[in-house]
Amino acid sequence: MVMKRIQMISKYMSVLLLGSMLVAGCSKDKGDYNYINSTVAFPGTTYDYLKSKKGIFDSLLFVIDRLKLTDTLRNNNVTLFAVTNQSFQQVVDKLNTTRKLRGKAPVYLKDMADESLDSMICRYVIRGSYTADSLTQTDGKMLRAVRYAYPMNGKLATANASGYKGGGPAVIKYFFTKKSSFVKDWVLATADAINIRTSNGIVHVLETTHPFGFGEYTKPKAEPYDKSTFRLAGYNGPFILPSVVGETVLIEAEDYDLGGEGVAYHDDLTKNGGNYRPAEYVDIDVAFGSLGQMYTDAAGTYTASYSIGWTVAGEWTVYSVNVPVEGDYKITSRLGNGNASTPLKFHIEFDYKDVTGSLTFPNNKGWWVWQLVESPVFHLKAGNHVMRFFHETKDIQVNNFVIKRVN
């Protein structure tokens, strides 16, 4: 009986010892890896918190100040998924490695267009305060980013530790949803420093291996076509739209951006024409007259040039443009149609938003019989933009575009 009682006490002490070891193990995980400030708030705003961490959030602060998000992080109730200097540095290095191989000069955060930076950085700033314990749903919680209400998703998770399921550090899985309802399309970031309270919200710090922009910063981008390498010398940069009412600028269709398939153009990859820019798949026809020969019509004077033909519905080309002063514009397209069966349709976009609506012009006039198709008036803000010509039907022969300032 005594021996049995000794064995029971010994077994009980073993259980207590094992339990204390597990507790110690969890505490060690939390102490070493899981940085949580859930009790004492930082004595200042979210913006102040970033400023207090010298050498950690300098790049993030640069972008916030440049895009005028400072007041948002000082005065609004927000949750910030903070991005460290390392997150920015890795994507800048990767981008410039690629640019160097292409013979391009390096670019940095200060060189990136405001519109692109804005759409990226706003995905890290969420309306309202969300601590880790508010993100415990099985499917995570859908969150809305500031400015554009971009749908993001946050979910509290724990890792396993020493064979103890769920006994490791707590982290937040933060997803860029790409506006897709399919989780397989989402891009994951992990916050391993969580629940940092400030006077106006919550900060969760993303791990340093997270690439700023969820991979979009280094995604290939269309760049202005460098004519100095080809037909016309001395020009490199976006097409400058007129700032004076009544003035026009002409854009040759074949001078679409650099960047290749899916970036600067989309083509069905059937190779036709092969003139002017033979290394690319856009079907550029021979010049319709002697290069340099002048013509005049109702839209103005233009020179003989190449044109884009053999087009298919769904194809497109993009053109980098700059608007010096905000204002109203309209576009007149010089197009050919030798198709006997149907009128042809297209539309024009700026920053991938349709600004003209579907435009139609008659059939069977002739491939190089240029017809003038005028768009409605549309408004553009000052700055850099991407113009896209989108083919809604096949067989449009595209010569050039005349963009006029109307207001």
RACORUR-V409786 format. One record per residue. N is the residue number from 1. RES is the residue in one letter. PSI is psi in whole degrees, -180 to 180 (* if undefined). OMEGA is omega in radians with two decimals (999 if undefined). Layout:
n=N res=RES psi=PSI omega=OMEGA
n=N res=RES psi=PSI omega=OMEGA
//
This chain:
n=1 res=M psi=-44 omega=3.12
n=2 res=V psi=-44 omega=3.13
n=3 res=M psi=-43 omega=3.14
n=4 res=K psi=-41 omega=3.14
n=5 res=R psi=-39 omega=3.11
n=6 res=I psi=-41 omega=3.13
n=7 res=Q psi=-40 omega=3.13
n=8 res=M psi=-42 omega=3.12
n=9 res=I psi=-42 omega=3.14
n=10 res=S psi=-43 omega=3.12
n=11 res=K psi=-40 omega=-3.14
n=12 res=Y psi=-41 omega=3.14
n=13 res=M psi=-35 omega=3.11
n=14 res=S psi=-42 omega=3.11
n=15 res=V psi=-44 omega=3.12
n=16 res=L psi=-42 omega=-3.14
n=17 res=L psi=-44 omega=3.12
n=18 res=L psi=-43 omega=3.14
n=19 res=G psi=-42 omega=3.14
n=20 res=S psi=-32 omega=3.10
n=21 res=M psi=-41 omega=3.13
n=22 res=L psi=-43 omega=3.12
n=23 res=V psi=-43 omega=3.12
n=24 res=A psi=-40 omega=3.12
n=25 res=G psi=-44 omega=3.12
n=26 res=C psi=-40 omega=-3.14
n=27 res=S psi=-39 omega=3.13
n=28 res=K psi=-43 omega=3.10
n=29 res=D psi=-45 omega=-3.10
n=30 res=K psi=-37 omega=-3.12
n=31 res=G psi=-39 omega=-3.05
n=32 res=D psi=-35 omega=-2.93
n=33 res=Y psi=-26 omega=-2.98
n=34 res=N psi=97 omega=-3.01
n=35 res=Y psi=105 omega=-3.07
n=36 res=I psi=128 omega=3.03
n=37 res=N psi=78 omega=-3.01
n=38 res=S psi=-5 omega=-3.05
n=39 res=T psi=-48 omega=-3.07
n=40 res=V psi=119 omega=-3.13
n=41 res=A psi=148 omega=3.01
n=42 res=F psi=134 omega=-3.05
n=43 res=P psi=66 omega=3.13
n=44 res=G psi=-177 omega=-3.11
n=45 res=T psi=172 omega=3.08
n=46 res=T psi=-41 omega=3.11
n=47 res=Y psi=-42 omega=3.11
n=48 res=D psi=-39 omega=3.13
n=49 res=Y psi=-46 omega=3.13
n=50 res=L psi=-41 omega=3.14
n=51 res=K psi=-30 omega=-3.09
n=52 res=S psi=-17 omega=-3.09
n=53 res=K psi=78 omega=-3.09
n=54 res=K psi=135 omega=3.09
n=55 res=G psi=5 omega=-3.11
n=56 res=I psi=-43 omega=-3.04
n=57 res=F psi=26 omega=-3.08
n=58 res=D psi=-44 omega=-3.13
n=59 res=S psi=-41 omega=3.11
n=60 res=L psi=-44 omega=3.12
n=61 res=L psi=-38 omega=3.10
n=62 res=F psi=-46 omega=-3.13
n=63 res=V psi=-43 omega=3.14
n=64 res=I psi=-46 omega=-3.14
n=65 res=D psi=-43 omega=-3.11
n=66 res=R psi=-37 omega=-3.07
n=67 res=L psi=11 omega=3.05
n=68 res=K psi=42 omega=3.03
n=69 res=L psi=3 omega=-3.07
n=70 res=T psi=-49 omega=-3.13
n=71 res=D psi=-35 omega=3.12
n=72 res=T psi=-42 omega=-3.10
n=73 res=L psi=-7 omega=3.08
n=74 res=R psi=-36 omega=-2.94
n=75 res=N psi=-21 omega=-3.08
n=76 res=N psi=156 omega=3.07
n=77 res=N psi=104 omega=-3.03
n=78 res=V psi=158 omega=2.96
n=79 res=T psi=125 omega=-3.11
n=80 res=L psi=126 omega=2.94
n=81 res=F psi=96 omega=-2.92
n=82 res=A psi=137 omega=-3.11
n=83 res=V psi=129 omega=-3.07
n=84 res=T psi=169 omega=3.09
n=85 res=N psi=-39 omega=-3.12
n=86 res=Q psi=-35 omega=3.14
n=87 res=S psi=-39 omega=3.09
n=88 res=F psi=-44 omega=-3.03
n=89 res=Q psi=-41 omega=-3.08
n=90 res=Q psi=-37 omega=-3.11
n=91 res=V psi=-34 omega=3.07
n=92 res=V psi=-43 omega=3.12
n=93 res=D psi=-44 omega=-3.13
n=94 res=K psi=-44 omega=3.14
n=95 res=L psi=-43 omega=-3.08
n=96 res=N psi=-26 omega=3.01
n=97 res=T psi=-44 omega=3.11
n=98 res=T psi=-43 omega=3.14
n=99 res=R psi=-37 omega=3.13
n=100 res=K psi=-41 omega=3.11
n=101 res=L psi=-27 omega=3.13
n=102 res=R psi=5 omega=3.14
n=103 res=G psi=22 omega=-3.10
n=104 res=K psi=150 omega=3.09
n=105 res=A psi=152 omega=3.13
n=106 res=P psi=153 omega=3.06
n=107 res=V psi=156 omega=-3.09
n=108 res=Y psi=-180 omega=-3.10
n=109 res=L psi=-39 omega=-3.12
n=110 res=K psi=-20 omega=-3.12
n=111 res=D psi=-13 omega=-3.03
n=112 res=M psi=141 omega=-3.11
n=113 res=A psi=141 omega=-3.13
n=114 res=D psi=-40 omega=-3.07
n=115 res=E psi=-41 omega=-3.12
n=116 res=S psi=-45 omega=3.12
n=117 res=L psi=-42 omega=-3.10
n=118 res=D psi=-46 omega=-3.10
n=119 res=S psi=-30 omega=3.13
n=120 res=M psi=-51 omega=-3.00
n=121 res=I psi=-31 omega=-3.10
n=122 res=C psi=-18 omega=3.10
n=123 res=R psi=-15 omega=-3.13
n=124 res=Y psi=-6 omega=-3.11
n=125 res=V psi=117 omega=-3.02
n=126 res=I psi=140 omega=3.09
n=127 res=R psi=130 omega=3.10
n=128 res=G psi=169 omega=-3.13
n=129 res=S psi=125 omega=-3.13
n=130 res=Y psi=105 omega=3.02
n=131 res=T psi=170 omega=-3.09
n=132 res=A psi=-39 omega=-3.07
n=133 res=D psi=-5 omega=3.04
n=134 res=S psi=2 omega=-3.08
n=135 res=L psi=36 omega=-3.03
n=136 res=T psi=-2 omega=-3.12
n=137 res=Q psi=148 omega=-3.10
n=138 res=T psi=-43 omega=-3.12
n=139 res=D psi=12 omega=-3.08
n=140 res=G psi=180 omega=-3.13
n=141 res=K psi=131 omega=3.08
n=142 res=M psi=131 omega=-3.09
n=143 res=L psi=154 omega=-3.12
n=144 res=R psi=125 omega=3.14
n=145 res=A psi=157 omega=3.11
n=146 res=V psi=162 omega=3.10
n=147 res=R psi=-60 omega=-3.02
n=148 res=Y psi=5 omega=-3.13
n=149 res=A psi=36 omega=-3.09
n=150 res=Y psi=132 omega=-3.11
n=151 res=P psi=119 omega=3.05
n=152 res=M psi=173 omega=-3.13
n=153 res=N psi=132 omega=3.10
n=154 res=G psi=141 omega=-3.09
n=155 res=K psi=128 omega=3.07
n=156 res=L psi=135 omega=3.14
n=157 res=A psi=157 omega=3.05
n=158 res=T psi=146 omega=3.11
n=159 res=A psi=165 omega=3.05
n=160 res=N psi=152 omega=3.14
n=161 res=A psi=126 omega=3.06
n=162 res=S psi=41 omega=3.10
n=163 res=G psi=0 omega=-3.11
n=164 res=Y psi=106 omega=-3.03
n=165 res=K psi=125 omega=3.13
n=166 res=G psi=10 omega=-3.09
n=167 res=G psi=2 omega=-3.13
n=168 res=G psi=-165 omega=-3.08
n=169 res=P psi=146 omega=3.07
n=170 res=A psi=137 omega=3.09
n=171 res=V psi=165 omega=3.01
n=172 res=I psi=127 omega=3.02
n=173 res=K psi=121 omega=-3.05
n=174 res=Y psi=120 omega=-2.98
n=175 res=F psi=133 omega=2.90
n=176 res=F psi=111 omega=-2.95
n=177 res=T psi=-14 omega=-3.06
n=178 res=K psi=24 omega=-3.10
n=179 res=K psi=28 omega=-3.14
n=180 res=S psi=143 omega=3.08
n=181 res=S psi=-4 omega=-3.13
n=182 res=F psi=117 omega=-3.07
n=183 res=V psi=-31 omega=-3.12
n=184 res=K psi=-21 omega=-3.14
n=185 res=D psi=-11 omega=-3.05
n=186 res=W psi=156 omega=3.10
n=187 res=V psi=130 omega=-3.00
n=188 res=L psi=139 omega=2.89
n=189 res=A psi=154 omega=-3.10
n=190 res=T psi=129 omega=3.05
n=191 res=A psi=117 omega=-3.12
n=192 res=D psi=-2 omega=2.97
n=193 res=A psi=109 omega=-2.91
n=194 res=I psi=162 omega=3.05
n=195 res=N psi=38 omega=3.04
n=196 res=I psi=111 omega=-3.05
n=197 res=R psi=139 omega=3.04
n=198 res=T psi=180 omega=-3.10
n=199 res=S psi=-17 omega=-3.12
n=200 res=N psi=20 omega=3.08
n=201 res=G psi=-155 omega=-3.06
n=202 res=I psi=142 omega=3.04
n=203 res=V psi=130 omega=2.95
n=204 res=H psi=129 omega=-3.07
n=205 res=V psi=124 omega=3.13
n=206 res=L psi=147 omega=-3.14
n=207 res=E psi=152 omega=-3.01
n=208 res=T psi=-17 omega=3.13
n=209 res=T psi=-6 omega=3.12
n=210 res=H psi=127 omega=3.10
n=211 res=P psi=121 omega=3.13
n=212 res=F psi=136 omega=3.13
n=213 res=G psi=5 omega=-3.13
n=214 res=F psi=38 omega=3.11
n=215 res=G psi=-10 omega=-3.08
n=216 res=E psi=-23 omega=-3.14
n=217 res=Y psi=-38 omega=-3.10
n=218 res=T psi=2 omega=3.09
n=219 res=K psi=140 omega=-3.13
n=220 res=P psi=139 omega=-3.13
n=221 res=K psi=148 omega=3.07
n=222 res=A psi=141 omega=3.11
n=223 res=E psi=150 omega=-3.14
n=224 res=P psi=142 omega=-3.13
n=225 res=Y psi=129 omega=-3.10
n=226 res=D psi=97 omega=-3.09
n=227 res=K psi=-21 omega=-3.09
n=228 res=S psi=-19 omega=3.12
n=229 res=T psi=-19 omega=-3.00
n=230 res=F psi=-122 omega=-2.91
n=231 res=R psi=-46 omega=-3.07
n=232 res=L psi=137 omega=-3.08
n=233 res=A psi=155 omega=2.95
n=234 res=G psi=17 omega=3.13
n=235 res=Y psi=132 omega=3.04
n=236 res=N psi=120 omega=3.14
n=237 res=G psi=177 omega=-3.14
n=238 res=P psi=157 omega=3.02
n=239 res=F psi=129 omega=-3.12
n=240 res=I psi=116 omega=3.13
n=241 res=L psi=152 omega=-3.07
n=242 res=P psi=145 omega=3.10
n=243 res=S psi=-10 omega=-3.13
n=244 res=V psi=131 omega=-3.14
n=245 res=V psi=132 omega=3.13
n=246 res=G psi=-17 omega=3.13
n=247 res=E psi=158 omega=-3.10
n=248 res=T psi=162 omega=2.96
n=249 res=V psi=144 omega=3.14
n=250 res=L psi=133 omega=3.09
n=251 res=I psi=122 omega=3.07
n=252 res=E psi=134 omega=-3.08
n=253 res=A psi=-35 omega=-3.08
n=254 res=E psi=-6 omega=3.12
n=255 res=D psi=38 omega=3.04
n=256 res=Y psi=167 omega=-3.03
n=257 res=D psi=165 omega=2.95
n=258 res=L psi=153 omega=3.11
n=259 res=G psi=-20 omega=3.05
n=260 res=G psi=-174 omega=-3.09
n=261 res=E psi=133 omega=3.10
n=262 res=G psi=-6 omega=3.14
n=263 res=V psi=-60 omega=3.13
n=264 res=A psi=-19 omega=3.11
n=265 res=Y psi=164 omega=2.92
n=266 res=H psi=126 omega=-3.13
n=267 res=D psi=152 omega=-3.13
n=268 res=D psi=2 omega=3.05
n=269 res=L psi=12 omega=2.93
n=270 res=T psi=120 omega=-3.01
n=271 res=K psi=116 omega=3.04
n=272 res=N psi=161 omega=3.09
n=273 res=G psi=-87 omega=3.11
n=274 res=G psi=22 omega=-3.14
n=275 res=N psi=158 omega=3.01
n=276 res=Y psi=-56 omega=3.11
n=277 res=R psi=71 omega=-2.96
n=278 res=P psi=-18 omega=-3.11
n=279 res=A psi=-11 omega=-3.09
n=280 res=E psi=167 omega=-3.01
n=281 res=Y psi=-10 omega=3.09
n=282 res=V psi=134 omega=-3.01
n=283 res=D psi=92 omega=-3.11
n=284 res=I psi=124 omega=-3.08
n=285 res=D psi=168 omega=3.04
n=286 res=V psi=160 omega=3.11
n=287 res=A psi=140 omega=-3.09
n=288 res=F psi=-5 omega=3.08
n=289 res=G psi=-177 omega=3.10
n=290 res=S psi=126 omega=-3.11
n=291 res=L psi=131 omega=-3.10
n=292 res=G psi=-17 omega=3.11
n=293 res=Q psi=137 omega=-3.02
n=294 res=M psi=144 omega=3.08
n=295 res=Y psi=157 omega=3.10
n=296 res=T psi=137 omega=3.03
n=297 res=D psi=-167 omega=-3.06
n=298 res=A psi=-23 omega=-3.13
n=299 res=A psi=-4 omega=3.10
n=300 res=G psi=-165 omega=-3.11
n=301 res=T psi=141 omega=3.12
n=302 res=Y psi=162 omega=-3.11
n=303 res=T psi=158 omega=3.01
n=304 res=A psi=139 omega=-3.08
n=305 res=S psi=-179 omega=3.03
n=306 res=Y psi=169 omega=3.05
n=307 res=S psi=164 omega=3.13
n=308 res=I psi=128 omega=-3.12
n=309 res=G psi=-168 omega=-3.13
n=310 res=W psi=37 omega=-3.02
n=311 res=T psi=156 omega=-3.08
n=312 res=V psi=146 omega=3.10
n=313 res=A psi=134 omega=-3.14
n=314 res=G psi=-11 omega=3.09
n=315 res=E psi=159 omega=3.13
n=316 res=W psi=160 omega=3.01
n=317 res=T psi=149 omega=-3.12
n=318 res=V psi=154 omega=-3.06
n=319 res=Y psi=124 omega=3.08
n=320 res=S psi=129 omega=3.14
n=321 res=V psi=158 omega=3.07
n=322 res=N psi=133 omega=3.09
n=323 res=V psi=109 omega=-3.10
n=324 res=P psi=-39 omega=-3.10
n=325 res=V psi=133 omega=-3.14
n=326 res=E psi=139 omega=3.14
n=327 res=G psi=-172 omega=-3.12
n=328 res=D psi=142 omega=-3.09
n=329 res=Y psi=163 omega=2.91
n=330 res=K psi=156 omega=-3.09
n=331 res=I psi=133 omega=2.98
n=332 res=T psi=121 omega=-3.11
n=333 res=S psi=135 omega=3.03
n=334 res=R psi=113 omega=-2.98
n=335 res=L psi=154 omega=3.05
n=336 res=G psi=152 omega=3.14
n=337 res=N psi=105 omega=3.08
n=338 res=G psi=12 omega=-3.12
n=339 res=N psi=125 omega=-3.05
n=340 res=A psi=-9 omega=-2.93
n=341 res=S psi=-33 omega=-2.98
n=342 res=T psi=149 omega=2.95
n=343 res=P psi=153 omega=-3.09
n=344 res=L psi=152 omega=-3.06
n=345 res=K psi=148 omega=3.09
n=346 res=F psi=171 omega=2.94
n=347 res=H psi=166 omega=-3.13
n=348 res=I psi=137 omega=-3.10
n=349 res=E psi=154 omega=2.91
n=350 res=F psi=125 omega=-3.08
n=351 res=D psi=37 omega=3.05
n=352 res=Y psi=24 omega=3.00
n=353 res=K psi=128 omega=-3.12
n=354 res=D psi=117 omega=-3.12
n=355 res=V psi=-9 omega=-3.07
n=356 res=T psi=-21 omega=-2.95
n=357 res=G psi=171 omega=-3.11
n=358 res=S psi=126 omega=-3.14
n=359 res=L psi=139 omega=-3.05
n=360 res=T psi=144 omega=3.01
n=361 res=F psi=157 omega=-2.93
n=362 res=P psi=159 omega=3.14
n=363 res=N psi=166 omega=2.92
n=364 res=N psi=31 omega=3.04
n=365 res=K psi=-30 omega=-3.10
n=366 res=G psi=143 omega=-3.06
n=367 res=W psi=-39 omega=-3.12
n=368 res=W psi=22 omega=2.99
n=369 res=V psi=98 omega=-2.94
n=370 res=W psi=128 omega=3.06
n=371 res=Q psi=142 omega=3.14
n=372 res=L psi=119 omega=-3.14
n=373 res=V psi=114 omega=-3.04
n=374 res=E psi=138 omega=3.14
n=375 res=S psi=164 omega=2.93
n=376 res=P psi=166 omega=3.07
n=377 res=V psi=139 omega=3.09
n=378 res=F psi=161 omega=-3.03
n=379 res=H psi=138 omega=3.09
n=380 res=L psi=137 omega=3.03
n=381 res=K psi=158 omega=3.13
n=382 res=A psi=146 omega=3.10
n=383 res=G psi=-173 omega=3.13
n=384 res=N psi=141 omega=3.14
n=385 res=H psi=163 omega=3.02
n=386 res=V psi=123 omega=3.07
n=387 res=M psi=133 omega=3.13
n=388 res=R psi=127 omega=3.03
n=389 res=F psi=121 omega=-3.01
n=390 res=F psi=124 omega=3.14
n=391 res=H psi=115 omega=3.08
n=392 res=E psi=-24 omega=3.06
n=393 res=T psi=169 omega=-3.12
n=394 res=K psi=169 omega=2.93
n=395 res=D psi=24 omega=3.02
n=396 res=I psi=127 omega=3.02
n=397 res=Q psi=120 omega=-2.99
n=398 res=V psi=120 omega=-3.14
n=399 res=N psi=-66 omega=-3.11
n=400 res=N psi=178 omega=-3.14
n=401 res=F psi=137 omega=3.04
n=402 res=V psi=118 omega=-3.12
n=403 res=I psi=125 omega=-3.04
n=404 res=K psi=136 omega=3.02
n=405 res=R psi=125 omega=-3.09
n=406 res=V psi=-12 omega=3.14
n=407 res=N psi=* omega=999
//
